[in-house]
Amino acid sequence: MVCLTSSCNKYHGTKDENIYNKEVSGIVRRKPGRGDRTLSMSCSDKISVWNVLGFQGSLLSGLFCEPLYLSSITVSLSQHVLESSLQVKSEEYFKEKSQQCADFLRQALCERLFLSSQKVAFPFRLNRPSFHVVPCPSKELSMQVNDGKALACGYSIVWNTSGLHEVILGTTGRKQGTLKRAPLSSATEPSISRKGLMRLFVLIQSQLSPDEDFYQYSYLELKRRYAPYTLSKRLILSSPPFDKWSAKPAHLQCFFISKEFDSHGYGKYVGHYSSSSIPNEPQRVL
C-alpha cells in the first residue's frame, strides 16, 4: 500500500477542512500522483470503503449473493525502521514496530468506519481482515529514484486460475509493453479496467437474461441498477470524514459497449461515450 495517508486517530476535523491538508488527521485525500494531481482518492480511503461495501463494486454486485471482502492485508515496514532494528539488534524492536503498524492499519482501514457501517443493511457489514507486517522488499523489487531512495514498485500484477496474466503500469493504468505510437489503443487496456469489466458483465447478463438488451445502458446506468449497493455507498459517503469524498466527473462513466461483428461472425466490442447520457447532477457519482 503506497499511499496509506489516513490517520489512526479519530476524526476531529470540521466540514470546511480541505482534503489536501496533510496536517489534518483522519480526513480523506486524493492521490498526489507523480506530476498532475489525480482524480483518485488515496488507496487507504478506497480500501476503507471496500471493508464495508466489498471490492466487487456496484457493477458486479448484482452478480454476487454477497459482497467480496478482503481476508488479509500485508504491508512492509519502511527501510528506516528495518535499519533501526538492525542497529539496535533487537527482535523485540521489530515486533513492536510491526504491531504498531498493524494497529495503525486496523484503525485506518476498519475502525474508522465503525459508526458509518452501522447505517448499512445486510448483506453489507464492517469487514475486519487480518493484518500482517513483513520486512521491506529487497532492492531488486523496488524502484530507485535519482537520490537512491527506494520507492514502491510501480507495477500491478493481475492473474487468475484460468490463465490470465497481465502486468499493469501503475502510472498509466495500461498493460506493460504499450507502444509509444499507440498508447491509447484498446489492446493496451487491462481486463480489469472499467470497460473490460463492463464487457464481461454484459456478456454474463446477456446469457442470464437473453430478452433484455444490456448494450443500451451506459456503464453508469448499469452501476446504478443495483440499488442496495448505491444506497449503502451514499450512506457511507454522507458521514464524516467520507463526506469530503471527491467524486470523479460523471462523463467519465457515461460510456457504452456496442456489439459489432466482423466478417467471420465473431463478436467485437467497442466502447463509446455519449453526452446525452450524462446525468443532470454530475457532481457526485456513486
Protein Blocks (a to p, Z undefined) as FASTA:
>chain_A
ZZlcbcfbdcfbdfkbcfklmkbghiacddebjajadfbdcfklmmmmmmmnopnbjmlm
mmpfbdcddfbdcddddfklmmmmmmnopaklmmmmmmmmmmmmmmmmmmmmmmmmmmpc
cfbdcddddddddddddfklpccdfkopacddfbdcdddfeopacdddfklopaehiafk
lmmbfklpcfkbmklmmmmmmmmmmmmmmmbcfklpcfklmmmmmmmlmmmmmmmmmpcf
klmpccddfklmmccddddddfkopacddddddfklpcfblmbcZZ
